Amino acid sequence: MKKPIFTDFGERLILNFVNTVQSFRGKTIDLIDSPSAVIGWLGYMEQRGQISSMQYERLLEDNSWDLPLLGEFRRRVREFVEDSSPTNILHFAAYLAETMSHSPLTFTVVANPKTLHWDLVPLPQCGGALGLLSVLSYNGMQMITTDALKRVKKCDNPTCLAYFVNNSGKRKWCSMETCGNRRKSFRHYQRYHPRN
């Protein structure tokens, strides 16, 4: 079994952030347990197109990575995703707005060479943890105001902690390469090796 690595199967930046807590051999592993790990995750998100190079550069302008603050935010997002009732949506939106107030966003427009359209890019006033939380909060607000929130699903593998946006309505696992294959192999083994 491979050691946990950063993933991009959440399809939303905020879900990919939540997915930085993973289960590995029965233990919960925090993949962003140091400032260098946070910077590594940001670099991976930039490579995957989840954040722009402008956002990445702005976030690295300040090297204050308050890990407990980031962990608390991730915990609150996880709780919300597990219970996104209408009352919780209002409370969570207020929490995101309060979080963004610590590093207000400005916006710029950049050309997207892949889509040949213009993208609206939110830039936090400062970098570090506060700037990252503002960008994540904005992404959470976008998820609330679109139908993406209705399609957020937890991986069907009972030992997996990951969430993703289920665009097809049929997707069961965070990743077919990991959880999907494991569950299929497990069921196959049970079918052909019944217990006596």
For each residue, the residues with C-beta under 8 A, 3 or more apart:
1: 24 25
2: 5 178
3: 24
4: 22 24 29 31
5: 2 31
6: 16 20 31 40 41 44 45
7: 10 16 19 162 174 175
8: 11 16 44 45 48 50
9: 16 19 162 164 174 175
10: 7 13 14 15 16 17 18 19 162 163 164 165 174
11: 8 15 16 164 165 167
12: 15 16 139 143 148 165
13: 10 16 17 45 50 51 135 136 139
14: 10 17 18 77 136 139 140 143
15: 10 11 12 18 19 81 143 152 163 164 165
16: 6 7 8 9 10 11 12 13 19 20 45 50
17: 10 13 14 20 41 74 77 136
18: 10 14 15 21 74 77 78 81 163
19: 7 9 10 15 16 22 161 162 163 174
20: 6 16 17 30 31 32 41 74
21: 18 28 29 30 31 74 78 161
22: 4 19 28 29 31 160 161 162
23: 26 27 28 29 159 160 161
24: 1 3 4 27 28 29
25: 1
26: 23 159
27: 23 24
28: 21 22 23 24 161
29: 4 21 22 23 24
30: 20 21 33 71
31: 4 5 6 20 21 22 37 41
32: 20 37 38 41 67 70
33: 30 37 67
34: 37 38 67
35: 38 39 63 65 67
36: 39 40
37: 31 32 33 34 40 41
38: 32 34 35 41 42 65 67 70 129 132
39: 35 36 42 43 60 65
40: 6 36 37 43 44
41: 6 17 20 31 32 37 38 44 45
42: 38 39 45 46 51 56 59 60 132
43: 39 40 46 47 56
44: 6 8 40 41 47 48
45: 6 8 13 16 41 42 48 50 51 56
46: 42 43 49 50 51 52 53 55 56
47: 43 44
48: 8 44 45
49: 46 114
50: 8 13 16 45 46
51: 13 42 45 46 55 56 59 135
52: 46 55 56 110 119 121
53: 46 56 57
54: 57 58 108 110 121 123
55: 46 51 52 58 59 121 122 123 124 135
56: 42 43 45 46 51 52 53 59 60
57: 53 54 60 61
58: 54 55 61 123 124 127 131
59: 42 51 55 56 62 124 127 128 131 132 135
60: 39 42 56 57 63 127
61: 57 58 126 127 128 131
62: 59 126 127 128 130 131
63: 35 60 127 128
64: 128 129 130
65: 35 38 39 70 128 129
66: 69 70 128 129 130
67: 32 33 34 35 38 70 71 129
68: 71 72
69: 66 72 73 129 133
70: 32 38 65 66 67 73 74 129 132 133
71: 30 67 68 74 75
72: 68 69 75 76
73: 69 70 76 77 99 133 136
74: 17 18 20 21 70 71 77 78
75: 71 72 78 79
76: 72 73 79 80 92 95
77: 14 17 18 73 74 80 81 136 140
78: 18 21 74 75 81 82 163
79: 75 76 82 83
80: 76 77 83 84 88 92
81: 15 18 77 78 84 152 154 163
82: 78 79 154
83: 79 80 88
84: 80 81 88 89 92 149 152
85: 88 89
86: 89 90
87: 90 91
88: 80 83 84 85 91 92
89: 84 85 86 92 93 144 149
90: 86 87 93 94
91: 87 88 94 95
92: 76 80 84 88 89 95 96 140 144
93: 89 90 96 97 141 144
94: 90 91 97 98
95: 76 91 92 98 99
96: 92 93 99 100 137 138 140 141 144
97: 93 94 100 101 137 141
98: 94 95 101 102
99: 73 95 96 102 133 134 137
100: 96 97 103 104 105 133 134 137 138
101: 97 98 104
102: 98 99 130 133 134
103: 100 124 125 126 130 131 133 134
104: 100 101 124 125 134
105: 100 122 123 124 125 134 135 138
106: 122 123 125
107: 120 121 122 123
108: 54 120 121 123
109: 118 119 120 121
110: 52 54 118 119 121
111: 118 119
112: 115 116 117 118 119
113: 116
114: 49
115: 112 119
116: 112 113
117: 112
118: 109 110 111 112
119: 52 109 110 111 112 115
120: 107 108 109
121: 52 54 55 107 108 109 110
122: 55 105 106 107 134 135 138
123: 54 55 58 105 106 107 108
124: 55 58 59 103 104 105 127 130 131 132 134 135
125: 103 104 105 106 131 134
126: 61 62 103 130 131
127: 58 59 60 61 62 63 124 131 132
128: 59 61 62 63 64 65 66 131 132
129: 38 64 65 66 67 69 70 132 133
130: 62 64 66 102 103 124 126 133 134
131: 58 59 61 62 103 124 125 126 127 128 134 135
132: 38 42 59 70 124 127 128 129 135 136
133: 69 70 73 99 100 102 103 129 130 136 137
134: 99 100 102 103 104 105 122 124 125 130 131 137 138
135: 13 51 55 59 105 122 124 131 132 138 139
136: 13 14 17 73 77 132 133 139 140
137: 96 97 99 100 133 134 140 141
138: 96 100 105 122 134 135 141 142
139: 12 13 14 135 136 142 143
140: 14 77 92 96 136 137 143 144
141: 93 96 97 137 138 144 145
142: 138 139 145 146 148
143: 12 14 15 139 140 146 148 149 152
144: 89 92 93 96 140 141 149
145: 141 142
146: 142 143 149
147: 150 151
148: 12 142 143 151 152 165
149: 84 89 143 144 146 152
150: 147
151: 147 148 165 166 167 169
152: 15 81 84 143 148 149 163 164 165 166
153: 163 164 165 166 171
154: 81 82 160 162 163
155: 160 161 162 163 164 172 173 174 179
156: 172 173 179 183
157: 160 173 174 179 182 183
158:
159: 23 26
160: 22 23 154 155 157 173 174 179
161: 19 21 22 23 28 155
162: 7 9 10 19 22 154 155 174 175 179
163: 10 15 18 19 78 81 152 153 154 155 174
164: 9 10 11 15 152 153 155 171 174
165: 10 11 12 15 148 151 152 153
166: 151 152 153 169 170 171
167: 11 151 171
168: 171
169: 151 166
170: 166
171: 153 164 166 167 168
172: 155 156 180
173: 155 156 157 160 176 178 179 180 183
174: 7 9 10 19 155 157 160 162 163 164 178 179
175: 7 9 162 178 179 180
176: 173 179 180 181
177: 180 181
178: 2 173 174 175 181 182
179: 155 156 157 160 162 173 174 175 176 182 183
180: 172 173 175 176 177 183 184
181: 176 177 178 184 185
182: 157 178 179 185 186
183: 156 157 173 179 180 186 187
184: 180 181 187 188
185: 181 182 188 189
186: 182 183 189 190
187: 183 184 190 191
188: 184 185 191 192
189: 185 186 192 193
190: 186 187 193 194
191: 187 188 194
192: 188 189
193: 189 190
194: 190 191
195:
196:
